[in-house]
Amino acid sequence: MRGFVRGAALAATAVLLVAGCGSGSSGPGDDGRDHGGRTGSQAPSSSGSADSTAALPAALTGQRLRWGACGATAEADAPGGEWRCATLKAPLDWSKPRGRTIDLALIRAEATGKKRIGSLLFNFGGPGGSGVSTMPSYATTVSALREHYDLVSWDPRGVGGSEGVRCRADREIEAAEDIDVTPDTRAEEKAYFGDATAFGKGCAKAAGELMAHVSTTDSARDLDLMRQVLGDARTHYFGISYGTELGGVYAHLFPRRVGRLVLDAVVDPTADTIGHAENQARGFQRALDDYLASTGQDPAEGTRKIAALLKRIDAAPLSTSSGRKLTQSLAITGIVLPLYSKFGWPTLTSALTAAQRGDGTGLLELADGYNDRDASGHYGTATHSQRVISCLDDRQRPTAAQVAEVLPDFEKISPVFGAFLAWDAAGWCHDWPVAGQYDTPEVSAPGAAPILVVGNTGDPATPYEGARKMADALGKGVGVMLTWKGEGHGAYGSGSGCVDSAVDAYLIRGTVPKDGRVCS
C-alpha cells in the first residue's frame, strides 16, 4: 500500500478537517477486575492445522492484561469514560516466540448488553493508522455492535503507542515538500530518488531491529495472539481499507480461527505495485469526475482545467496566507483529501477557485490535514509507519525506467493523479534498507467461515473492483460480496441503511447475506 491508500478512520478525520476549513478554520492504572466475566483460564495456544505455528509459550498466551485509564495520544485527547487501555506483549520476531518482546497498545470498551458475543477487533487502515486514537471516535458509528461485543482496537507494531517509528524531523519533512514528485529533468529525478533513499535510512536508524518485523504477516500473528489473550475461541474482526488486507492475510494464516470478519473499502489482493498505483489513479479520477459532474461541469473539461493548474503550480508554486508555498505535490494532496467523502466536495470547490486566482491557502490547509501537520508545524508519524510496513510487505522495486514505460498509460487514466502515482510507485520503496516479502499477499482461506466483503462503487482510494477480487481470492463459499452504489471511502456508516443492516445482521446474528447483494 502506498501513496493515497489511507484508512477510513484517517479519511473520517479528513472529513472533519474539511468541514473545519469550510468554516474558516486553519485545520487541525489496573482496576482489579477480570472484565467480560472471564475466568482467566488460558485460551487455546495454537491456531490449529494449516493455520498454525508451534504452540506459543504460556508467557504470551497466558498474559493477564492490566486495563487502566487511557491517556492522550499524539492524535487524540484521553477518551475517558468507559474506555480502558492495556499493553500486550508480543514477540519481536515471530519465528522466535520465546525471544525478545515488544509492547502493543490496546484500547477497549466493554459490551453493554447481556448477550455478549465476544471481542470485535478493528483495524482502521493505513497501514499506519492508530486504532487507540481512532476507536473512541468511531464508537458512535458502531454503537449497535457494542451491545454484543467488546469494542477493541490497537496500534499495530511500528505505529503510535506500539513502538511507533519516526523517520525524520519536522523540518526535514517540510523541506521535502519542495521536492518535485513528478520530476521533469534529470536533476529533479536525482533529488526525488535521493530523498527516498534518505527517508529509508532515517527509518532504519529510528526503527533498528524492528524494521524487519512490522509486516502485515507479523500483525496477523499479533491479531491471533490478541484473540487468545482476550479469551475468544474465534476472531471477530472489522477491517477497513488496508485493514482488509490484514484481515485477508489473517484468514489465510488462521482459517479455522475465523469467526465473523467484515472487510470494507477493500484493497485488491491480486494487484502488484504498478497495479495498485493504476487502481488508485483510476479510483481517484473516477471520484474527481463524479465531483466535477456534481458541480455542473463536464468532467473531461474540468479535469483539463485542474491538470493545467497543477502544471502552472509545478512551474511556480502559489503563495499562501501562512507564507509557505503551495507546491505541486501539496496541491495534488489537497485535491485528494476531500475526494474521500462527498461532504468534502464544497471545500474542494472553494480551494480550487482560490487556487485558480493564485491563492494556494485552501489547498495547503487540506494537504496539511492529510499530512497530519498541525498549526505549529508538527507532523504526525502515520505516513512514516505506513511506509515502513508497506515496504517490508512489498518486494517489488519499480525503477525510473519502468515508470517511463507506463507513464503515458497513467496520464491517460488520470491527467490529474496519474503522473504522481506512477512516480510514487518507483519512489516509495526506492533503495529501501530491508527486502520486501511478497509481490501480492496470499489471502486464500479454504475452510474458513463466510467472510463479508463490502465494496463501494464510488470508492476513490480502494476502487470497487478490488472487493470482487478479494471475495474470489478468499475462496468459494468464503468470500461473500455486498455492493453499495455510493460515494466515498468505505460503505458501513456512510448513509446506507441497507449496508448497515446487512453488516449488523451478519455480526450480531450470524446472518450471511446472499453473495452479490446490491445496495443502491
N, C-alpha and C positions, 0 to 999 in steps of 0.2 A: 504494500500500500504506500502511496506516495502522494506528493502534491496536495491535491484538494480532497483526498479521502479523509474525512473527519467524521467523528461520531455524531449521532443525532443529538446527544446531550450537548456537545460543543456547538452544534448548529442552533439548538434551543437558546443557548447563551447568546449566540449571534443575533437571533431574532429580537431578544430583549434589548440588545445594544442598538439594533436598527431602530426600534421604536424610540429609544432614547435620543438617537441622532435626529430623528424626525421632529422632536420637540425642542431641539436646540442644545441637547446635552453633548458634552465633549467625550462621551464614552465611559467607558467604564472605570477514676480510682475504683477498683473492684467493688461491686455492691453485694457480693456474697451469695447471690442466688444462682441456681442452675436453671437458666432460662429455658422456657419452652417445655417444662415438665420432664426433661431428660434425666435419666438415672446416672449419667456419667459413664456408663459402660462403653467399652471400646467398640466402634463400628468395625465392620469387616475391613481388613487391612490390605486386601489386594483387590484389583478390579476385575479379575476373572479372565480366563482363557486368553483369547487373542487380544483382549484389551489390557493386558496386564504386564507389569514388570514384576520382579520378585516382591514378596511380601515386604512391606515397609516396616521399619523399626517402630516399636511402641512409643518411643520418644517423640515420634512425629504424629502417629495416628491417635495416640492417647493424650494429646495435649488438651489441657483444660483452659479455654480462653478466658482471660480476665477482662470482662466487659466493664467499661467505665465511661465517664463523661467524655464527649468528643471535644477536641479543641478546634480552633480555627485552622484553616489551611491557606495556602497561597491564593487559592481561587475563591474561597467562601468563608463567611463567618462561622463560628461554632453553632451547630444546629440546635443544641439543647433539647429539652423535652424528652420524647421517647427514644431519641437516637443514642445509641451506645457504640463505642469503638473498642477494638481489641487488636492485638498483634499476633499473627500466626507465624510460626517458624516453618520454613521450607528449605529443602536442600539447595545450596547454590548450584550444584551440578547434580542433575537427576540420575546420572549414571553412578553417582556415589552418594546414595541416600543417607549413609551414616557419616558423611563428611561435614564440612562447614555448612552452616545455615545462614539464611538471610531472613529479614523481617518483612512480612507483608501486612499492610494496614487494611483493616476491615471495618465496616460500619453496618449496623443492623437496627431495625425497628421490628419488634415482635408482632406476630399476628394478633389481631384484635378479637377474632371470633372464637367460638368454642370448637369448631370443626377444622382444626389446623391440619394442613396437608404436609407441610414441611418448610424448608427454606427455598426461596426463589432468588437465585443469584443473577445479578445484572452486570453486563459489560456494555458501556455506552459508546465504545468505538475509539477511533483514533487511527492506529494504535497510539497510545499516549494520554488518553483521557483519564482523569481521576474519578473513579467511582465513589470514593469517600466524599469528595466535594460535590458531586452531582446527584447522588442518590436522594438526599433530602428534598431538593428542588423538584425532582421527578416523582416524588411520592404522591402528589395530588393526581397526576396522570394515571397512576396505577392504584388508586385508593380502593377500588373494588377488589383488587387482588390481595390487599393487605389483611382483609378479614380472614383469609385462608392460609396466607403464607407469612413467614418472617421475610421482610424485605432486606436483602443482603447485597452489598457490593464491596468492592475492594480496589485498591490501586495495584494494577499488575506490576510485576517485577520491573524495575527501571523507571517507574512512574511515581511522582509525588512522594507520598509517605513510605513507599516501598523501594527504598534505595534509589530514589529518583536521580536522573542524570542531567547535569547542566554542562553543555559542551563549550559554551563561550560566554563572555561577559556582555552586559547590555551594550556597552559602547562598541563592541565588535559586531554585535547583531545590527545595530543601527548603521554602522559603516558599510556592512554588506548589502544594505538596501540600495546602495548606489551602483551595485554591480549589474550589468545588463544581463538579464536572464534569457534573452533571445539574441545572442551575440551575432553581430553582422560583420565583424572583422576578426582577423587572427588575434589581435591584441585583446579584444573583448572576450574571445573564446578562451584565451590563455588565462585571463582574470577569472572567468566563470569557473573553469575547472580547478584553478588554483585555490579558489575559495572553498570548493568542495573538498579538496584534499586537506585544507587547514581545518575544516569543520570536523572531519573524521578523526584527525589527530587530537583535536580538543576533546572529542568524545572518549577516545581511547585513554587519554590521560585522566579524565574525570571518572570513568567507569571502572578502569582497571580490569580485574579478573571477571567482573560481572558482564563485561561487554560480550562475552561468548555464551552467556546463559540467560538471555532475555527473549528468546524466541517464542513464537506462538505455541510451539510444542511444549516448551517449558511451562508456559502459563496454563496450557490444558492439563498438565500433570498437577500444577498447583490447584486447579479447579477441582480435581478429583480428591486431592488431599483435604480441601475445604469441606467437600461432601462428607468425608469420613469424620472429620473433627466436629462438624456441626451435627452429626448423628443421623444423617439421611442415608437410606438404603439406595436411593437413586437421585440423580441430579436433575433438578428442575431449574431451568435457565432461560433468560431472556437476553438475546444478543442483538445489538443494533449496529449497523454499518460494519466496521472491522470486527465488531463482536460476533457477527455472523460467521466470519472465517474462523474465529476462535471456537465457536460452537460446533462448526463442521469438523474441525480437527479433533475436538474433544470426542465427538460422536464416533469418529474413525478409531481413535485410540481405545475408547471405552464404550463400545456399543451396548454392552449388557448393563451398563450403569445409566443409560439414558432414561430419564423419566419423561417430563413434559418440557420440550425445548421449542422456543419460538425464535425464529431468525427474521428480523425486519430490517429493510434497507440493505439488501443482500449484495455482498461482494461476489463477483463472478469467480468461482474457484478454478475455472479452466483457462483463464487469461494469464498470459505471461506478462513480463514487464512492459513491452510495447503494447500488448493487448489491453492492459489496464489503462494506459495513457490514452489509447484510442477510445476506449469505452467512456472515459471521463470527458474527452473532447466532444464526443457525440452527446453525452448526457447534459453537459453544461450549455452546449449550443442549443439543444432542444429546449431547455429551460429558458434560455435567453429569447428564443423565438416566441415561446408562449408569453413571456413578459412583454415583448415588443407588440405582439398582437393585442394584448390586453390594453395597451395604450392607444390603439388605433393605427399603429404604424405597420407598414409592410415589413415582415421580419427580415427579408433579404436586404432591403434598403436601410433599415435600422442597423443591421449588422455592419453594413459597409460604413456607415457614419461612425460607429464605435471603433471599428478597425482603423479608420483614418485618424480618429482622435488618439488612439494608442500610438500610432506611428508618429504623430506630432509630439506626443509626450516623450517618446523614445529619443527624439532629436533634441527636445528642450523641455525638461521637467517643469511642471507647473508650480507656481508659488502657492502657499497656504497661509492661513492666519497665524499658524504657530511658528512660522519662519522656516520650517522644514520644507523640503521639496517633494512633490509627488512624482516619483519615478514611474516608468512603465510597469515594473514589477508590482509596485504598490497599487497602481491603478487597476491592473488585472485582478489583484486580490480583492480590492474594494468592490469590483463588479461582481465577483464570485459570491461574496458573503450574502447579500440579500436574495440571491437566487435559491438559497436553501429553503426559503419559505415565501409564500405569496404575501405574507404580512410585511416582508421587506421591500416589496416592489415600489411602493410610493417613495421610500427613501432613496432607492436607486434612481428614480426619475429626477429627484431634486439634485442628487450628487452629479449625475451626468449632465444635467442642464447647466450647473455651475461650472463644471469642467470645460464644457464647450465654450464658456465665456472666459476661460483662463484661470478659474479659481479651483484649485485641487483640494480644498479643505474637506468637503464632504466625502470624497473617495478616500482620502487619507484617514479620516476617522473610521471609516468602515474597514479599511485594511488593518488599522491598529487593533480593532476589535477582533478580527480574525487571527492576528498575530499575537494576541494576548499581551499587548503593550498598554500599560496604564498611563495616566496623565503625568506621572512623574518620570516616565521614560524607562520603567522597569518592565522587562519581558518575562512571561511565563515560560515554562520548560516543556510544554506539551509537544511542541514540534521537535525538540531535541529527543525526547523519548520515542516519538513516532519514527524518527529516522534510525535510531539505534536498533529498535525492534524490527522494523521492516527490512533494513539492510542485512540483518542476521538471518531473516527468513529467506530473502530473495538472493539466489546465487547468480542471477544474470547481471551482467555489467555492460549494457549497450555502449558503444563508442560514438564519438563525434561523427565518424564516417557513416555509421548506421543511421544516425539522426539525419544526416544529409540525404540519405536514400528515401527515408519515409516522410521528410518534412513537407514535400508538396501534397502528399495524401492528407496529412494532418491539417494543413492550412485549408484544404478543400473541405474537410469535415467541419472545421470551425475557424473562420478567419480571425476570430477574437481570441480563442483559447488554444488553438492548435499548435502554434509555434512554441508557446510556453510549455505545454505539456510534452511535446516531442523532446525539447532540450532537457526538460526535467527528468525524463526517463534515463538520460545519459548522465546527468549531473548529480542526481540524488544519491547514488551509492558509488560514485566515482572514486577510485583509489581507496576503497574502504578497508580499514585495518583488519577486519575479520571476514572470512569467507561466508557466503550465504549457504542455506541448507537445501533449498529446493527451487525448481522452476515454477511449479504450481503446487498448492497444498493438496494433500490427499484427504478427501472427506467421505469416501465411501464408508457406509456403516451398515453392512449386512447384519441382520438380526436385531437391529435397534428398534425401539418403539417408534411410532409415527412422529415425525418432526414437522412442525408447521412453518412453512416458508412464505413470507409475506412480501409481495412486490408491488411497488407503486409506479405506474406508467409514467409519471412526471418527475421521478427522482433524478436530480442532476448529478449527484456525487456517486451513486451506485445505480447505474441505469437498470431499468426493469428487466432487460434480457438476462441479467446475471441471476435473477431469482429462479427462473426456469432452469437454468443450467445447474444451480445449486441443488434444486429439488431432484433433478435427474441424476446428478453425481452422488447424492446420498444413497440412492438405490430405489428400486421398485418396492413399493409398499412402505418406504421410509419417508421420503420427501413428499410432503403434501402441499400443493401450491394454492395460495389465496392471493387474488389480484385486486388491487384498488386502482380505479381510474381517477387519480388525483394529482396534486402538485406538491412538491417539497420533498425533503429528505426524510424518508420513513413514512409509515402509514398509521400505526397504532397511536391513538391520542391526537390525531391530526384533523379530526372533524367528521370521520366516517363512523356512524353508529353501527353500520354493517360490519366493518372491520373489527371494531372494539368488541362487539357482542360475540363474534366468532372466536376471537382470541381469548376472551374471558371464559367462554364455554369450554374451550379446549383446556385451559389452565385450571379452571375450577372444577369442572365436571368430567374432564377427560373426553369430551365430545369432539371427535375429529371431523372437520368439515369435509365435504366432498372435494376430492382433488380437482383443481381447475375452477373452483368457485370464483365468481367475479363480483366485486362490489363497485357500483358506479357512483 
